[in-house]
Amino acid sequence: MSLISGKYKLLILYILAECMVVRYNALKRHIGGISHKTLSMALKELEADDLLVRTEYPQIPPKVEYRRPNGAGR
């Protein structure tokens, strides 16, 4: 439970379960009143705990996608 504590982590994981792959701005739109700092901090913590995978594509403008790790939810 300590891995998903916080106001937004469970909501982020729910959105990833529904959408499979989500970009940063789409997550921000889904959640609504979350600040950029809070969202990026929650995403970094979830990534550090291996609850989501961040994929960064080398292009301009930068493209970053978030998804569940392989095998999650099984």
N, CA, C and O atoms as a GROMACS GRO file, in nm:
protein
  296
    1MET      N    1   0.082  -0.121   0.000
    1MET     CA    2   0.000   0.000   0.000
    1MET      C    3   0.086   0.126   0.000
    1MET      O    4   0.044   0.230  -0.052
    2SER      N    5   0.206   0.119   0.058
    2SER     CA    6   0.290   0.238   0.064
    2SER      C    7   0.336   0.280  -0.075
    2SER      O    8   0.368   0.397  -0.096
    3LEU      N    9   0.340   0.188  -0.170
    3LEU     CA   10   0.383   0.222  -0.306
    3LEU      C   11   0.282   0.310  -0.379
    3LEU      O   12   0.320   0.388  -0.466
    4ILE      N   13   0.155   0.297  -0.344
    4ILE     CA   14   0.052   0.376  -0.413
    4ILE      C   15  -0.011   0.479  -0.322
    4ILE      O   16  -0.119   0.530  -0.352
    5SER      N   17   0.055   0.511  -0.211
    5SER     CA   18   0.001   0.614  -0.123
    5SER      C   19   0.015   0.749  -0.192
    5SER      O   20   0.102   0.768  -0.277
    6GLY      N   21  -0.069   0.840  -0.155
    6GLY     CA   22  -0.069   0.972  -0.216
    6GLY      C   23  -0.201   0.995  -0.286
    6GLY      O   24  -0.280   0.904  -0.308
    7LYS      N   25  -0.222   1.118  -0.320
    7LYS     CA   26  -0.351   1.158  -0.375
    7LYS      C   27  -0.373   1.111  -0.518
    7LYS      O   28  -0.487   1.083  -0.557
    8TYR      N   29  -0.265   1.103  -0.598
    8TYR     CA   30  -0.284   1.082  -0.742
    8TYR      C   31  -0.229   0.951  -0.795
    8TYR      O   32  -0.262   0.914  -0.908
    9LYS      N   33  -0.148   0.879  -0.721
    9LYS     CA   34  -0.083   0.760  -0.775
    9LYS      C   35  -0.184   0.654  -0.818
    9LYS      O   36  -0.170   0.595  -0.926
   10LEU      N   37  -0.284   0.628  -0.736
   10LEU     CA   38  -0.384   0.528  -0.772
   10LEU      C   39  -0.462   0.570  -0.896
   10LEU      O   40  -0.494   0.487  -0.981
   11LEU      N   41  -0.491   0.698  -0.907
   11LEU     CA   42  -0.562   0.750  -1.024
   11LEU      C   43  -0.476   0.735  -1.150
   11LEU      O   44  -0.528   0.700  -1.256
   12ILE      N   45  -0.347   0.761  -1.140
   12ILE     CA   46  -0.256   0.744  -1.254
   12ILE      C   47  -0.254   0.598  -1.297
   12ILE      O   48  -0.260   0.569  -1.416
   13LEU      N   49  -0.244   0.508  -1.201
   13LEU     CA   50  -0.242   0.365  -1.235
   13LEU      C   51  -0.374   0.321  -1.298
   13LEU      O   52  -0.375   0.237  -1.388
   14TYR      N   53  -0.486   0.376  -1.252
   14TYR     CA   54  -0.616   0.344  -1.311
   14TYR      C   55  -0.622   0.392  -1.457
   14TYR      O   56  -0.669   0.319  -1.544
   15ILE      N   57  -0.574   0.512  -1.482
   15ILE     CA   58  -0.574   0.565  -1.619
   15ILE      C   59  -0.487   0.478  -1.710
   15ILE      O   60  -0.524   0.451  -1.824
   16LEU      N   61  -0.372   0.435  -1.659
   16LEU     CA   62  -0.284   0.348  -1.739
   16LEU      C   63  -0.349   0.212  -1.764
   16LEU      O   64  -0.328   0.153  -1.870
   17ALA      N   65  -0.427   0.163  -1.668
   17ALA     CA   66  -0.496   0.036  -1.687
   17ALA      C   67  -0.602   0.048  -1.796
   17ALA      O   68  -0.625  -0.046  -1.873
   18GLU      N   69  -0.667   0.163  -1.802
   18GLU     CA   70  -0.772   0.184  -1.902
   18GLU      C   71  -0.716   0.215  -2.040
   18GLU      O   72  -0.766   0.164  -2.140
   19CYS      N   73  -0.613   0.298  -2.047
   19CYS     CA   74  -0.564   0.348  -2.175
   19CYS      C   75  -0.442   0.274  -2.229
   19CYS      O   76  -0.408   0.289  -2.346
   20MET      N   77  -0.376   0.195  -2.147
   20MET     CA   78  -0.258   0.118  -2.183
   20MET      C   79  -0.134   0.207  -2.202
   20MET      O   80  -0.036   0.189  -2.130
   21VAL      N   81  -0.136   0.302  -2.295
   21VAL     CA   82  -0.022   0.392  -2.319
   21VAL      C   83  -0.077   0.535  -2.318
   21VAL      O   84  -0.173   0.566  -2.387
   22VAL      N   85  -0.012   0.621  -2.237
   22VAL     CA   86  -0.061   0.758  -2.223
   22VAL      C   87   0.058   0.853  -2.225
   22VAL      O   88   0.162   0.825  -2.165
   23ARG      N   89   0.043   0.964  -2.292
   23ARG     CA   90   0.145   1.069  -2.291
   23ARG      C   91   0.120   1.162  -2.173
   23ARG      O   92   0.011   1.164  -2.116
   24TYR      N   93   0.223   1.239  -2.137
   24TYR     CA   94   0.219   1.325  -2.018
   24TYR      C   95   0.100   1.422  -2.020
   24TYR      O   96   0.026   1.430  -1.922
   25ASN      N   97   0.082   1.493  -2.129
   25ASN     CA   98  -0.027   1.591  -2.135
   25ASN      C   99  -0.164   1.525  -2.129
   25ASN      O  100  -0.258   1.583  -2.074
   26ALA      N  101  -0.177   1.407  -2.184
   26ALA     CA  102  -0.304   1.335  -2.175
   26ALA      C  103  -0.334   1.297  -2.029
   26ALA      O  104  -0.448   1.307  -1.984
   27LEU      N  105  -0.231   1.255  -1.956
   27LEU     CA  106  -0.249   1.226  -1.814
   27LEU      C  107  -0.293   1.351  -1.740
   27LEU      O  108  -0.385   1.346  -1.658
   28LYS      N  109  -0.229   1.462  -1.768
   28LYS     CA  110  -0.262   1.588  -1.701
   28LYS      C  111  -0.406   1.628  -1.731
   28LYS      O  112  -0.477   1.675  -1.642
   29ARG      N  113  -0.451   1.609  -1.854
   29ARG     CA  114  -0.590   1.640  -1.889
   29ARG      C  115  -0.688   1.548  -1.818
   29ARG      O  116  -0.791   1.594  -1.770
   30HIS      N  117  -0.656   1.419  -1.809
   30HIS     CA  118  -0.744   1.322  -1.742
   30HIS      C  119  -0.761   1.357  -1.594
   30HIS      O  120  -0.871   1.346  -1.539
   31ILE      N  121  -0.653   1.397  -1.530
   31ILE     CA  122  -0.656   1.421  -1.386
   31ILE      C  123  -0.716   1.558  -1.354
   31ILE      O  124  -0.788   1.571  -1.255
   32GLY      N  125  -0.688   1.657  -1.434
   32GLY     CA  126  -0.749   1.788  -1.410
   32GLY      C  127  -0.665   1.881  -1.326
   32GLY      O  128  -0.570   1.940  -1.377
   33GLY      N  129  -0.696   1.896  -1.198
   33GLY     CA  130  -0.637   1.999  -1.115
   33GLY      C  131  -0.499   1.968  -1.059
   33GLY      O  132  -0.461   2.027  -0.958
   34ILE      N  133  -0.424   1.882  -1.119
   34ILE     CA  134  -0.291   1.846  -1.070
   34ILE      C  135  -0.186   1.941  -1.131
   34ILE      O  136  -0.194   1.976  -1.248
   35SER      N  137  -0.089   1.981  -1.050
   35SER     CA  138   0.017   2.069  -1.100
   35SER      C  139   0.121   1.985  -1.174
   35SER      O  140   0.129   1.863  -1.156
   36HIS      N  141   0.201   2.052  -1.257
   36HIS     CA  142   0.307   1.982  -1.331
   36HIS      C  143   0.406   1.918  -1.235
   36HIS      O  144   0.448   1.804  -1.256
   37LYS      N  145   0.442   1.989  -1.129
   37LYS     CA  146   0.539   1.937  -1.034
   37LYS      C  147   0.487   1.812  -0.964
   37LYS      O  148   0.559   1.714  -0.951
   38THR      N  149   0.362   1.815  -0.919
   38THR     CA  150   0.302   1.700  -0.850
   38THR      C  151   0.291   1.580  -0.942
   38THR      O  152   0.321   1.468  -0.901
   39LEU      N  153   0.248   1.603  -1.066
   39LEU     CA  154   0.235   1.492  -1.161
   39LEU      C  155   0.372   1.432  -1.193
   39LEU      O  156   0.386   1.310  -1.192
   40SER      N  157   0.470   1.515  -1.221
   40SER     CA  158   0.601   1.459  -1.255
   40SER      C  159   0.663   1.388  -1.136
   40SER      O  160   0.732   1.288  -1.154
   41MET      N  161   0.641   1.437  -1.015
   41MET     CA  162   0.693   1.370  -0.896
   41MET      C  163   0.626   1.234  -0.877
   41MET      O  164   0.694   1.135  -0.846
   42ALA      N  165   0.495   1.228  -0.894
   42ALA     CA  166   0.423   1.102  -0.880
   42ALA      C  167   0.468   1.002  -0.986
   42ALA      O  168   0.484   0.883  -0.957
   43LEU      N  169   0.487   1.049  -1.109
   43LEU     CA  170   0.532   0.960  -1.217
   43LEU      C  171   0.672   0.907  -1.190
   43LEU      O  172   0.699   0.789  -1.214
   44LYS      N  173   0.761   0.992  -1.140
   44LYS     CA  174   0.897   0.947  -1.108
   44LYS      C  175   0.896   0.842  -0.996
   44LYS      O  176   0.970   0.744  -1.002
   45GLU      N  177   0.812   0.863  -0.895
   45GLU     CA  178   0.804   0.766  -0.785
   45GLU      C  179   0.746   0.633  -0.833
   45GLU      O  180   0.795   0.528  -0.793
   46LEU      N  181   0.644   0.637  -0.918
   46LEU     CA  182   0.586   0.514  -0.971
   46LEU      C  183   0.686   0.441  -1.060
   46LEU      O  184   0.692   0.318  -1.059
   47GLU      N  185   0.764   0.515  -1.136
   47GLU     CA  186   0.866   0.453  -1.221
   47GLU      C  187   0.975   0.390  -1.134
   47GLU      O  188   1.022   0.281  -1.164
   48ALA      N  189   1.015   0.459  -1.028
   48ALA     CA  190   1.118   0.405  -0.938
   48ALA      C  191   1.071   0.277  -0.869
   48ALA      O  192   1.152   0.190  -0.839
   49ASP      N  193   0.941   0.267  -0.845
   49ASP     CA  194   0.884   0.148  -0.780
   49ASP      C  195   0.845   0.041  -0.881
   49ASP      O  196   0.784  -0.060  -0.844
   50ASP      N  197   0.879   0.060  -1.009
   50ASP     CA  198   0.850  -0.034  -1.119
   50ASP      C  199   0.701  -0.058  -1.137
   50ASP      O  200   0.660  -0.169  -1.171
   51LEU      N  201   0.620   0.044  -1.115
   51LEU     CA  202   0.476   0.032  -1.136
   51LEU      C  203   0.433   0.090  -1.270
   51LEU      O  204   0.319   0.072  -1.312
   52LEU      N  205   0.524   0.160  -1.337
   52LEU     CA  206   0.499   0.206  -1.473
   52LEU      C  207   0.632   0.214  -1.546
   52LEU      O  208   0.739   0.215  -1.486
   53VAL      N  209   0.622   0.219  -1.679
   53VAL     CA  210   0.740   0.226  -1.765
   53VAL      C  211   0.734   0.356  -1.842
   53VAL      O  212   0.631   0.388  -1.902
   54ARG      N  213   0.843   0.430  -1.841
   54ARG     CA  214   0.854   0.556  -1.914
   54ARG      C  215   0.937   0.532  -2.038
   54ARG      O  216   1.049   0.480  -2.030
   55THR      N  217   0.883   0.569  -2.154
   55THR     CA  218   0.954   0.555  -2.280
   55THR      C  219   0.972   0.694  -2.341
   55THR      O  220   0.874   0.764  -2.366
   56GLU      N  221   1.096   0.731  -2.363
   56GLU     CA  222   1.127   0.861  -2.421
   56GLU      C  223   1.179   0.842  -2.563
   56GLU      O  224   1.270   0.762  -2.587
   57TYR      N  225   1.121   0.915  -2.657
   57TYR     CA  226   1.159   0.905  -2.797
   57TYR      C  227   1.248   1.023  -2.833
   57TYR      O  228   1.215   1.137  -2.800
   58PRO      N  229   1.360   0.997  -2.901
   58PRO     CA  230   1.455   1.104  -2.936
   58PRO      C  231   1.407   1.186  -3.056
   58PRO      O  232   1.445   1.158  -3.170
   59GLN      N  233   1.325   1.282  -3.030
   59GLN     CA  234   1.275   1.368  -3.136
   59GLN      C  235   1.248   1.506  -3.079
   59GLN      O  236   1.250   1.525  -2.957
   60ILE      N  237   1.222   1.600  -3.166
   60ILE     CA  238   1.189   1.735  -3.122
   60ILE      C  239   1.053   1.768  -3.178
   60ILE      O  240   1.034   1.757  -3.299
   61PRO      N  241   0.956   1.807  -3.096
   61PRO     CA  242   0.960   1.817  -2.951
   61PRO      C  243   0.966   1.678  -2.887
   61PRO      O  244   0.927   1.580  -2.949
   62PRO      N  245   1.016   1.670  -2.763
   62PRO     CA  246   1.030   1.540  -2.698
   62PRO      C  247   0.895   1.469  -2.684
   62PRO      O  248   0.793   1.532  -2.657
   63LYS      N  249   0.898   1.340  -2.703
   63LYS     CA  250   0.777   1.259  -2.688
   63LYS      C  251   0.805   1.156  -2.579
   63LYS      O  252   0.900   1.078  -2.589
   64VAL      N  253   0.721   1.155  -2.475
   64VAL     CA  254   0.736   1.063  -2.364
   64VAL      C  255   0.602   0.993  -2.343
   64VAL      O  256   0.497   1.057  -2.335
   65GLU      N  257   0.607   0.861  -2.334
   65GLU     CA  258   0.487   0.782  -2.309
   65GLU      C  259   0.504   0.702  -2.181
   65GLU      O  260   0.615   0.664  -2.144
   66TYR      N  261   0.392   0.679  -2.114
   66TYR     CA  262   0.390   0.598  -1.992
   66TYR      C  263   0.296   0.481  -2.015
   66TYR      O  264   0.190   0.495  -2.077
   67ARG      N  265   0.337   0.365  -1.964
   67ARG     CA  266   0.254   0.244  -1.977
   67ARG      C  267   0.278   0.155  -1.858
   67ARG      O  268   0.371   0.177  -1.780
   68ARG      N  269   0.194   0.055  -1.843
   68ARG     CA  270   0.213  -0.046  -1.740
   68ARG      C  271   0.330  -0.134  -1.778
   68ARG      O  272   0.357  -0.154  -1.897
   69PRO      N  273   0.401  -0.187  -1.678
   69PRO     CA  274   0.508  -0.282  -1.712
   69PRO      C  275   0.450  -0.410  -1.771
   69PRO      O  276   0.333  -0.440  -1.747
   70ASN      N  277   0.529  -0.484  -1.847
   70ASN     CA  278   0.483  -0.611  -1.903
   70ASN      C  279   0.443  -0.704  -1.790
   70ASN      O  280   0.514  -0.718  -1.691
   71GLY      N  281   0.329  -0.768  -1.806
   71GLY     CA  282   0.282  -0.863  -1.705
   71GLY      C  283   0.204  -0.799  -1.594
   71GLY      O  284   0.157  -0.869  -1.504
   72ALA      N  285   0.187  -0.667  -1.595
   72ALA     CA  286   0.112  -0.602  -1.488
   72ALA      C  287  -0.035  -0.637  -1.498
   72ALA      O  288  -0.092  -0.641  -1.607
   73GLY      N  289  -0.096  -0.662  -1.385
   73GLY     CA  290  -0.239  -0.693  -1.382
   73GLY      C  291  -0.272  -0.836  -1.412
   73GLY      O  292  -0.390  -0.870  -1.429
   74ARG      N  293  -0.171  -0.922  -1.419
   74ARG     CA  294  -0.197  -1.064  -1.448
   74ARG      C  295  -0.173  -1.146  -1.327
   74ARG      O  296  -0.190  -1.268  -1.331
   0.00000   0.00000   0.00000
